[in-house]
């Protein structure tokens, strides 16, 4: 059943007509879709040579481009959900982009890996070991440089649970929580980069401390490939 707050999304495409001196764009209506589509990403999801659009807010949506802006709307078979962060990467090494998706389904957070096929965003696996905050960011990255994608997540929870930040490493075919610990921050945001130029991804986070201090805080955490 479609949630009562659900509205159609209108996706606009601005074609760059001139970029030499003064940028000039032409607005084009791609389509209206019956889900609220947030954070659209342009990516060739099915590796067919045409750029697609992917987004998620009330459910994952794939706007499949089969012939240079001839778009077809493809939905996942997941039910509607709230607070749906996602990331894109080639998880299984088949040269096709997969989607890491986490949704809040009737108050229960569930996290999936989705794979694009001809007519669907199919569920490749559900990640039962991965705990994600209610209002979260998630990222696929190879923190330990073992060739597998790890998951980093941070965010806020409702009043019943504190905010948290966690790293999950892919070991022996499953995601396992790392022993790495992070200071709790409310309204956290992060970026990842090799700050020390040692080949390891380091973490920069900003947010504010829980009550009673509410002090704003930014910290840098150096990553070592020995993290477990």
Secondary structure as the mmCIF struct_conf table of DSSP 4:
data_model
#
loop_
_struct_conf.conf_type_id
_struct_conf.id
_struct_conf.beg_label_comp_id
_struct_conf.beg_label_asym_id
_struct_conf.beg_label_seq_id
_struct_conf.end_label_comp_id
_struct_conf.end_label_asym_id
_struct_conf.end_label_seq_id
TURN_TY1_P TURN_TY1_P1 UNK A 4 UNK A 5
STRN STRN1 UNK A 9 UNK A 18
BEND BEND1 UNK A 20 UNK A 22
STRN STRN2 UNK A 24 UNK A 33
BEND BEND2 UNK A 34 UNK A 35
BEND BEND3 UNK A 39 UNK A 39
STRN STRN3 UNK A 41 UNK A 43
TURN_TY1_P TURN_TY1_P2 UNK A 45 UNK A 46
BEND BEND4 UNK A 48 UNK A 50
STRN STRN4 UNK A 52 UNK A 56
BEND BEND5 UNK A 57 UNK A 59
STRN STRN5 UNK A 60 UNK A 65
BEND BEND6 UNK A 66 UNK A 69
STRN STRN6 UNK A 71 UNK A 75
STRN STRN7 UNK A 76 UNK A 76
BEND BEND7 UNK A 77 UNK A 78
HELX_LH_PP_P HELX_LH_PP_P1 UNK A 79 UNK A 80
STRN STRN8 UNK A 82 UNK A 82
BEND BEND8 UNK A 83 UNK A 83
STRN STRN9 UNK A 86 UNK A 89
BEND BEND9 UNK A 91 UNK A 96
STRN STRN10 UNK A 98 UNK A 105
TURN_TY1_P TURN_TY1_P3 UNK A 106 UNK A 107
STRN STRN11 UNK A 108 UNK A 116
BEND BEND10 UNK A 118 UNK A 119
STRN STRN12 UNK A 121 UNK A 126
TURN_TY1_P TURN_TY1_P4 UNK A 128 UNK A 129
BEND BEND11 UNK A 134 UNK A 134
STRN STRN13 UNK A 135 UNK A 141
BEND BEND12 UNK A 143 UNK A 144
BEND BEND13 UNK A 146 UNK A 148
STRN STRN14 UNK A 150 UNK A 156
TURN_TY1_P TURN_TY1_P5 UNK A 159 UNK A 160
BEND BEND14 UNK A 161 UNK A 161
STRN STRN15 UNK A 164 UNK A 171
TURN_TY1_P TURN_TY1_P6 UNK A 172 UNK A 173
STRN STRN16 UNK A 174 UNK A 177
BEND BEND15 UNK A 179 UNK A 179
STRN STRN17 UNK A 186 UNK A 193
TURN_TY1_P TURN_TY1_P7 UNK A 195 UNK A 196
BEND BEND16 UNK A 197 UNK A 200
STRN STRN18 UNK A 202 UNK A 208
HELX_LH_PP_P HELX_LH_PP_P2 UNK A 209 UNK A 210
TURN_TY1_P TURN_TY1_P8 UNK A 211 UNK A 213
STRN STRN19 UNK A 216 UNK A 221
TURN_TY1_P TURN_TY1_P9 UNK A 225 UNK A 226
#
